[in-house]
Amino acid sequence: MRAGHIEAFRKEYGGKVLVLDGGDTWQGTFVSNKSRGAAVTEMMNISGYDAQALGNHDFDWGQEVLKERAAQAKFPFLAANVVEESSGKVFSGAKPYVVKSVGSVKVAVLGLGYPGTPAISKAANVRGLRFLPGPETAAQYIPALRKEADLVVVLSHLGLGDDEKLAASVEGIDVIVGGHSHTEIRNTKRVGNTLIVQAGSKAKFLGRLELVYDKEARKITRYTTSDEMLSVVSGKIAPDAQVAALVTKYAKEAQAIMDRPLGETLVDLEQGYAGEFPLGNLIVDAMRSVDAGYGKVADIAMHNNAGVRSSISKGPITYGQLYKVLPFDNVLTAMDLTGAQIRIILEKAVAGRPGNMLVSGMTYTFDQSQPEGARIKVALVGGKPLDPKRVYRVMTIDYLAGGGDGQVEFKNGSNLTYGDPTVDVVAEYIQRHSPVSPKVEGRIVGR
């Protein structure tokens, strides 16, 4: 449907259209993940995209895969603030900006990636790269772009809050097309002379911003202020035939795997943003049930809440449903950590959202009103107090093992062993224990 809407816009505006994507473009569906983003990039080529910012999840399969997608794409990936440490040059899989002619108007599009990417990505995927602050980078490029083009657009993966700060601190930006925060902006925001738009997430909407530009006055004289969010699945337009054929091709290849039955749940398994929840307990229990090296199971299993991305309703469970819950292709990673290191990890987990670390084999109680380093009040492993000097075997995922979510203490673990993909381990656990009915057990208690 998206491609059909884009083509309709081109006809409506006589081709005077720019199609931009704010990043995190490929991750989250089985079809896209199975092809490492190639299926989505092929769709974007057919749809005639003009540019894409690089989001943090666009690095999830590493730099070489990202370069493969850049070679495949018929449009540029933009990330002026992602530079190679060795040379200081923009990452070789991207460009800093592109200048496009839209009718008689020249539009410069500057790309900005998410500066916090190293803290939430696997270390190996961003090794050798620096992610610079957005405002600092934009300020370097904007003066020259204003001379080269009539309009300056920033294609941003900073998130709405930082987009607003960027607009307030850097002059000369006409429009910011944003991403990362998944914000559905139905009415254009204006900060100073800068317009800010963002079209939500998961390809549910297509953002539509109409601009009228006066070349003599060199300014935007009119723009849409409301109802810019177009539902992609509104049914008001026929899908593009090429894209429809592409979807059918990939869907057939994936369907047999996605429809594979795993078992049944007797309760709704809801996604949980913070703290303990039944689906999270099921996941970490499955992780702790397998060999963690040396022929033993782990003392503790740990998985971040943010890595659980969907829910499963009461009833039959298929592999496809579970894949939506765990879409990031993480693999189990076991390591040795001392009790003191585990406490550091738990302190980090309660520093922001209340309890962003699911656990099996242990419980913890926290108080967010306390100062940093004193928020974990009680931590028990197997019913006994966490011993700061004892070495525990901990099962986690490679994302956290590499310091993801800012959990850098995992990187100090020793005797690492790697296992199967997390989603497959949980799938086998469900098959063995079906029907499942996990519940909240008081593993995480806080205020």
C-alpha positions in Angstrom: 0.0 0.0 0.0 2.8 2.4 0.9 4.3 2.3 -2.7 0.8 2.9 -4.1 0.3 6.0 -2.0 3.8 7.3 -3.0 3.0 6.9 -6.6 -0.4 8.6 -6.2 1.4 11.6 -4.6 3.8 11.8 -7.5 0.9 12.0 -9.9 -0.9 14.5 -7.7 2.1 16.8 -7.5 3.5 16.4 -10.9 6.5 14.5 -9.6 7.5 17.3 -7.2 7.9 14.9 -4.3 10.7 13.8 -2.0 10.3 10.4 -0.2 12.4 10.2 2.9 12.9 7.6 5.7 14.1 8.5 9.2 15.9 5.1 9.8 15.5 1.8 11.7 14.2 0.7 8.4 14.7 -3.1 8.3 14.5 -4.6 11.7 11.5 -6.2 13.3 9.8 -8.6 10.9 10.8 -12.2 10.0 10.8 -11.5 6.2 13.1 -8.5 6.6 15.4 -10.2 9.1 15.7 -13.4 7.1 17.0 -11.4 4.2 19.1 -9.0 6.3 17.0 -6.0 5.1 17.3 -6.9 1.4 13.6 -7.4 1.0 12.7 -3.9 2.4 15.5 -2.2 0.4 14.2 -3.8 -2.8 10.7 -2.4 -1.9 12.2 1.0 -1.3 14.0 0.9 -4.6 10.7 0.1 -6.4 9.0 2.9 -4.5 11.6 5.5 -5.5 12.9 6.6 -2.1 15.2 9.6 -2.2 17.1 9.1 1.0 17.3 7.3 4.3 18.9 8.3 7.6 20.8 5.6 9.4 19.1 4.6 12.7 20.7 2.6 15.5 18.9 -0.6 14.4 20.3 -0.3 10.9 23.7 -1.4 12.4 22.2 -4.5 14.0 23.7 -6.9 11.5 27.1 -5.2 11.4 28.8 -2.7 9.1 29.5 -5.1 6.2 25.8 -6.0 5.9 25.0 -2.3 6.1 27.4 -1.6 3.2 25.7 -4.4 1.2 22.4 -2.7 1.7 23.9 0.6 0.7 25.3 -1.0 -2.5 21.8 -2.5 -3.2 19.9 0.8 -2.6 19.2 3.1 -5.5 19.1 6.0 -3.0 21.7 7.2 -0.5 22.0 6.4 3.2 22.7 9.6 5.1 24.6 10.0 8.4 26.9 13.1 8.6 27.6 12.5 12.3 28.8 8.8 11.9 32.5 8.9 11.2 35.3 6.4 11.1 37.8 6.8 13.9 40.8 6.1 11.8 40.1 8.8 9.2 37.5 11.1 10.6 35.6 10.7 7.4 31.9 9.8 7.2 31.2 6.1 7.5 31.8 4.6 4.1 28.3 3.1 3.9 26.7 6.5 4.0 26.9 10.1 2.7 26.6 13.2 4.8 24.0 14.8 2.6 22.4 14.8 -0.8 21.0 17.7 -2.9 17.8 16.9 -4.9 16.0 19.1 -7.5 12.2 19.1 -6.8 10.9 21.0 -9.8 12.9 24.3 -9.8 13.7 24.1 -6.1 17.0 22.6 -4.9 16.6 20.7 -1.6 19.6 19.7 0.5 19.0 16.7 2.8 21.4 16.3 5.7 21.4 13.0 7.6 22.0 12.6 11.3 22.2 9.2 13.0 21.5 8.5 16.7 24.5 9.6 18.8 23.7 7.0 21.5 24.0 4.1 19.1 27.2 2.7 20.7 25.4 2.4 24.1 22.5 0.3 22.7 24.2 -1.7 20.0 26.5 -4.7 20.0 30.0 -3.4 20.3 31.2 -5.3 17.3 28.6 -3.7 15.0 29.9 -0.2 15.6 33.5 -0.9 16.3 35.8 1.8 14.7 33.0 4.4 14.4 32.2 7.6 16.3 28.7 9.0 16.6 29.0 12.7 17.0 26.4 15.1 18.5 23.7 16.2 16.1 23.7 20.0 16.7 27.5 20.1 16.5 27.5 18.2 13.2 24.6 20.1 11.7 26.2 23.5 12.5 29.3 22.4 10.5 27.3 21.6 7.4 24.3 24.0 7.3 26.1 27.2 6.2 27.5 25.6 3.1 24.2 23.8 2.3 22.3 27.1 2.5 24.5 28.4 -0.3 24.2 25.2 -2.4 20.4 24.8 -2.0 17.1 26.7 -1.6 15.8 24.5 1.2 17.6 22.6 3.9 16.1 19.5 5.3 17.6 17.5 8.2 16.7 13.8 8.0 17.1 12.9 11.6 17.2 9.8 13.9 17.8 11.8 17.0 14.2 11.6 18.5 11.7 14.3 18.8 13.1 15.9 22.0 16.6 16.3 20.4 15.0 17.4 17.1 13.4 20.3 19.0 16.7 21.1 20.6 18.4 21.0 17.2 15.9 23.4 15.7 16.3 25.8 18.6 20.2 25.8 18.6 21.1 25.6 14.9 19.9 28.3 12.5 19.1 27.6 8.8 17.2 24.4 9.0 13.9 24.6 7.2 12.5 21.2 8.0 13.4 18.3 10.2 12.0 14.9 9.2 12.5 12.8 12.3 12.7 9.2 13.6 13.8 7.1 16.6 11.2 8.3 19.1 8.3 6.7 17.1 6.3 9.9 17.5 3.1 10.3 15.5 3.1 14.1 14.7 -0.3 14.8 13.2 0.1 18.6 13.3 3.4 20.0 12.2 5.5 21.3 15.1 7.3 24.6 14.6 10.4 25.6 16.6 11.6 29.1 15.5 11.7 28.9 11.7 12.0 25.1 11.6 9.2 22.7 10.8 9.4 19.3 12.5 7.5 16.2 11.3 7.6 12.5 12.2 5.3 9.6 11.1 5.3 7.1 13.9 6.8 3.6 13.4 6.4 0.2 11.9 5.3 1.6 8.5 1.8 2.1 9.8 1.7 5.7 8.5 3.0 7.8 5.6 3.8 11.3 6.6 2.7 14.0 4.2 4.1 17.6 4.4 3.1 20.0 1.6 5.4 23.0 1.2 5.0 26.2 -0.9 8.3 27.9 -1.4 9.0 31.4 -2.7 12.3 31.4 -4.5 12.6 35.2 -4.6 12.0 35.6 -0.9 13.9 32.4 -0.2 11.4 31.1 2.3 8.5 28.7 2.9 5.3 30.7 2.6 2.8 27.9 3.3 2.8 24.4 4.7 0.3 21.8 5.9 -0.5 22.1 9.6 -2.8 19.2 10.3 -3.8 15.7 9.2 -0.4 14.8 7.8 -0.6 11.2 8.9 -1.9 8.9 6.2 -2.7 5.3 7.2 -0.8 3.0 4.9 -3.5 0.3 5.2 -6.5 2.6 4.7 -7.6 0.5 1.7 -8.2 3.7 -0.3 -5.6 2.9 -2.9 -4.4 -0.2 -4.7 -1.0 -1.6 -3.9 1.8 -1.2 -6.3 1.9 -4.3 -8.5 5.7 -4.8 -8.3 5.8 -4.5 -4.6 2.8 -6.8 -4.2 4.6 -9.4 -6.2 7.7 -8.9 -4.1 5.8 -9.3 -0.9 4.1 -12.5 -2.2 7.5 -14.0 -3.1 9.1 -13.4 0.3 6.0 -14.2 2.2 5.7 -17.7 0.6 9.3 -18.4 1.5 8.7 -17.5 5.2 5.2 -18.7 5.7 6.0 -22.3 6.4 8.5 -21.3 9.1 6.2 -18.6 10.6 3.2 -20.9 10.8 5.0 -23.7 12.7 3.0 -24.4 15.9 4.9 -24.4 19.1 2.3 -25.0 21.7 -0.3 -23.1 23.7 -0.5 -20.4 26.4 -3.3 -20.5 29.0 -2.9 -16.8 29.7 -2.3 -13.6 27.7 1.4 -12.9 27.4 1.6 -9.1 27.3 4.7 -7.1 26.5 6.1 -5.3 29.6 7.9 -2.0 29.5 9.4 -2.2 33.0 9.7 -4.6 35.9 8.5 -8.2 36.0 5.8 -9.6 33.7 4.8 -13.2 32.8 6.1 -13.2 29.2 9.4 -11.9 30.4 9.6 -14.6 33.1 8.9 -17.3 30.4 11.8 -16.0 28.3 14.4 -15.9 31.1 13.3 -19.3 32.5 13.8 -20.7 29.0 17.2 -19.2 28.8 18.3 -20.6 32.2 17.0 -24.1 31.3 19.8 -24.8 28.8 23.5 -25.7 29.1 25.5 -22.6 30.1 28.8 -24.3 29.6 30.6 -27.1 31.6 27.4 -29.2 31.4 25.6 -27.1 33.9 22.7 -24.6 33.8 23.2 -21.0 34.8 22.6 -19.7 38.3 20.9 -16.6 36.8 19.4 -15.6 33.5 19.1 -12.0 32.5 17.3 -10.3 29.6 16.5 -6.6 29.1 12.8 -5.6 29.1 13.4 -3.4 26.0 14.3 -6.5 23.9 10.8 -8.0 24.3 9.0 -6.3 21.5 5.5 -7.8 21.2 2.7 -9.7 22.9 1.0 -13.1 22.4 -2.7 -13.6 23.1 -4.1 -16.6 25.1 -4.3 -19.7 22.8 -2.0 -21.4 20.3 1.5 -20.0 19.8 3.3 -20.1 16.4 7.0 -19.5 15.7 6.0 -16.3 13.8 4.3 -14.9 16.9 7.3 -15.6 19.1 9.6 -14.1 16.5 7.7 -10.8 16.8 8.4 -11.0 20.5 12.2 -11.6 20.0 13.0 -10.1 16.6 16.7 -9.2 17.0 18.5 -12.5 16.3 20.3 -12.4 19.6 22.1 -15.6 20.7 22.5 -16.9 24.2 25.8 -15.9 25.9 26.9 -17.4 29.2 29.6 -15.9 31.4 31.0 -15.8 34.9 30.3 -12.7 37.0 30.9 -11.9 40.6 28.1 -10.9 42.9 29.6 -7.4 43.0 29.4 -7.2 39.2 25.8 -8.4 39.1 24.9 -5.7 41.6 26.4 -3.1 39.3 24.3 -4.4 36.5 21.1 -4.3 38.6 21.9 -0.8 39.7 22.1 0.3 36.1 18.9 -1.6 35.3 16.9 0.5 37.8 18.6 3.9 37.0 16.1 4.8 34.3 12.9 2.8 33.8 11.9 0.9 37.0 13.5 -2.5 36.7 14.8 -2.9 33.1 16.3 -6.4 33.7 14.2 -9.6 33.7 15.7 -12.3 35.8 15.4 -16.0 36.5 17.1 -17.8 39.4 17.1 -14.6 41.5 15.0 -11.8 42.9 15.8 -8.1 43.6 14.1 -5.3 45.4 14.9 -1.6 44.6 14.1 1.9 45.6 14.5 4.5 42.9 14.4 7.4 45.4 17.8 6.4 46.8 21.1 7.8 45.4 22.9 6.0 42.6 24.7 2.9 43.9 22.2 2.4 46.7 19.0 1.6 44.9 19.2 -2.2 45.1 18.0 -3.0 48.6 17.8 -6.8 48.5 19.2 -9.3 45.9 18.8 -13.0 46.4 20.1 -15.9 44.3 18.4 -19.2 44.9 16.9 -17.7 48.0 20.3 -16.7 49.4 21.8 -13.2 49.6 23.9 -12.2 46.6 27.5 -12.7 47.6 29.7 -9.9 46.2 32.7 -12.3 46.2 31.1 -15.4 44.8 31.4 -16.1 41.1 28.0 -16.9 39.5 27.3 -18.4 36.1 25.0 -16.0 34.2 23.1 -16.6 31.0 22.3 -13.5 28.9 22.2 -12.5 25.3 25.1 -11.3 23.1 23.5 -7.8 22.9 23.9 -7.3 26.6 27.2 -9.2 26.7 28.6 -6.6 24.4 27.5 -3.7 26.6 24.1 -3.0 25.0 21.6 -0.8 26.8 24.6 0.8 28.5 25.2 -2.3 30.5 29.0 -2.2 30.1 29.7 -4.3 33.2 28.7 -7.4 31.2 31.8 -6.8 29.1 33.9 -7.7 32.2 32.5 -11.2 32.4 34.8 -14.1 31.9 34.7 -17.7 30.5 32.2 -16.8 27.8 30.4 -19.5 25.8 27.8 -18.9 23.1 24.6 -20.9 22.4 21.7 -20.9 20.1 19.5 -18.0 19.0 17.3 -16.9 21.9 14.1 -17.2 19.9 14.8 -20.8 19.1 15.7 -21.7 22.7 12.4 -20.1 23.9 10.5 -21.9 21.1 11.9 -25.3 22.2 11.0 -24.5 25.8 7.4 -23.7 24.9 7.2 -27.0 23.0 8.5 -28.9 26.0 6.3 -27.2 28.6 3.1 -26.5 26.6 0.6 -25.4 27.7 2.4 -22.6 29.5 1.0 -20.2 32.1 3.7 -18.0 33.5 2.8 -15.5 36.1 4.3 -12.7 38.2 6.2 -14.2 41.1 7.7 -11.2 42.9 11.1 -11.5 41.3 11.3 -7.7 40.8 9.8 -5.4 43.5 10.4 -1.7 43.6 9.2 1.8 44.1 
